Amino acid sequence: MKGIWLGVLLLGAAMGSARADNGSTHAEHAAARSQLQSFVDSFRASISSKNGAKLASMFLPETRFVSVYDDETFRSLKAKRPSASKVLVTDSKKFTDFVSTSPKPLEERFTNIRIDTDGTVATVQFNYGFYNGGALTNDGVETWQLVNSESGWKISAMLFSVRLVPGLMH
């Protein structure tokens, strides 16, 4: 009897594996990755055009931003301001307000973009450089967690490291 149950379990596992690897699932994931690449491109364009409303629409309400200073940046900040924190938690509204009201041109450049998704949830990770008035102000690694909501992809959380360009630390 144990042999029969083992056979049923193995058959079920094989069928589940075959279903997970079928072509339509691969095609759906490829389509989702393409949508996410377009989302990333739209995000960057919204910063450059200072379109805070478009940028705000790309987040779930009250999306958390968690930034962490690299060790060198934190030591410099701490020396100048002993109350400085290594980890900062803000929200998407502060960022979208900053983008839409900045008097200087803004740009965020992404390299080494990696997208992982099953079509329902996703992570996007990349190296970034943030430019304010044409000058690099900070860079690091950024990662987003996204959900595919009824109105399309939305960022649910953002985590990024921050290395401030020397001379800009305040």
N, C-alpha and C positions, 0 to 999 in steps of 0.2 A: 504493500500500500504506500509506503514511503517513497518508493521508486516512481509510482504514478504521480504523486504530488510534486516530486522534484521535476519530473518531466513537464507537468503543467506549468510550473513556475518558470522553468527555462524557456518553454515555448512562449509564454506571456512576455517574458523579458525580451526575447528575440523579436516578437511582433512590435512591442513598444519601441525598441531600438530602430526597427525598420521604419516605423511611422515617423520618428523624430528626424530621420535622415532623408525623408522623401524630398523630391525636387520642389514641390510647392512651398514647403517650409523654408527651404534655402532661398527661394525666390522672394518670399515674403520678408525674410530677414534682410536680403539685399535691398529691397525696396525701402524698408525702414531705415537702413544705413544711408541710402541716398537722400531720403527726407531729412535725416539728421544732419547730413553734410550741408544741405540747403539751409537748414535752421541755423547752423554755425555761421554760414556766409551772411545770412540776414541779420544775425546778432552783431557781427562786425560792422556791417553797413549801417545799422541803426546807431552805433556809437559814432561812426564817422560823420553821419548826417545829423547827429544830435537829436535824433527822433526818440525822445523819452517815452512818448505814448506807445510807439511800436515796441520799444524795448520792454516796457512794463507789461505788455500783452504776452510776452514770452515767458513770464514767470507765473507760478501759482501764487495766490495771495500770501503775503507775509513770508516769502521765500527767505530762508536764512543764508547769510553770507558769513563764512568763517574764514578768516585770514590768519596766517601764522607767519611772523617775521622769521627770517633765517637768523642763525646765531649771531653773525657779524652785525647785521642791521640792528638786532635787538640790543646787543652790547652798546652800540653807539647811541641808540635811543635812550637806553637806561642811564647811561652816563650823563646825558643832557637833561633827562626828565625821569627821576627815580620812580615815579608812579606809573611809568609806562608798562603796558601789558604786552606779553609776547603773542597772546591769542586775542583777536578781536572778533566779536560777533555783532553783525549789523543786519540790515535787511535790504531787499531789492529796491525798495522805495528810495532809500538814501542814494543808492547808485544811480537810479534812473533820473532822480532830481538833479544830481551832479552833472550827468551827461547832458540833460536838456538845458541847463543854465550856465554851463562853462563858457567863459568868454573866449577861450582859446580853442583851436582845432584839436580834436581828440582822435586817437586811433589805437586800436588794440590789434596786434599782429600775433597770429597763431602759427606754430610750427609743430611738426610731429603729432598730428591729430590722430587719436585712436578712438574709434567708436565701437561699443559693444552693446548689442541689443537682441532681444527676442521679439521685438515688435510691440511690446507692451510697456516695458521699462527699458531704460538705457543709461549707460555712463559714457560721457565724452571726456577725454583727457587730452591735454596739450601743453606745450610750453608756450608762454605768452610774453609779450613785451608791451607795456602800456606807454603811449606817447601823449604828452600834453604840450601843445604848442610846437610840435615837431621834435621835441626832445624826449628821449627815453627817461621815464621817471622811476619805473620799477619793472621787475620781471620775476618769473618763477614758473611754477607748475600749477595748472588750474584743472579742476575736475568738476563736472556737473553730474547730478543725478536728475534724470528726466522721466516723466510719465507721458504716455500717449493718451491724453484726455479726450473727451467727446469733442473738444474744439482743437485738437491737434497736440503736438508735442509742447510740453511746458517744463521749465526747469523747476524742480522741487527743492534742490539744495545746491549750494556752490561752496567749494572748499579750494583755497589757493594759498600757496606760499608767496611771500613777498620779500624780495631783495631790493631795497631802495638804492638808487644810484648814489654813490658817495657824493657828498656836497649838497644833497637834497634833504638829508635827514634833519628833522626839526623836532 
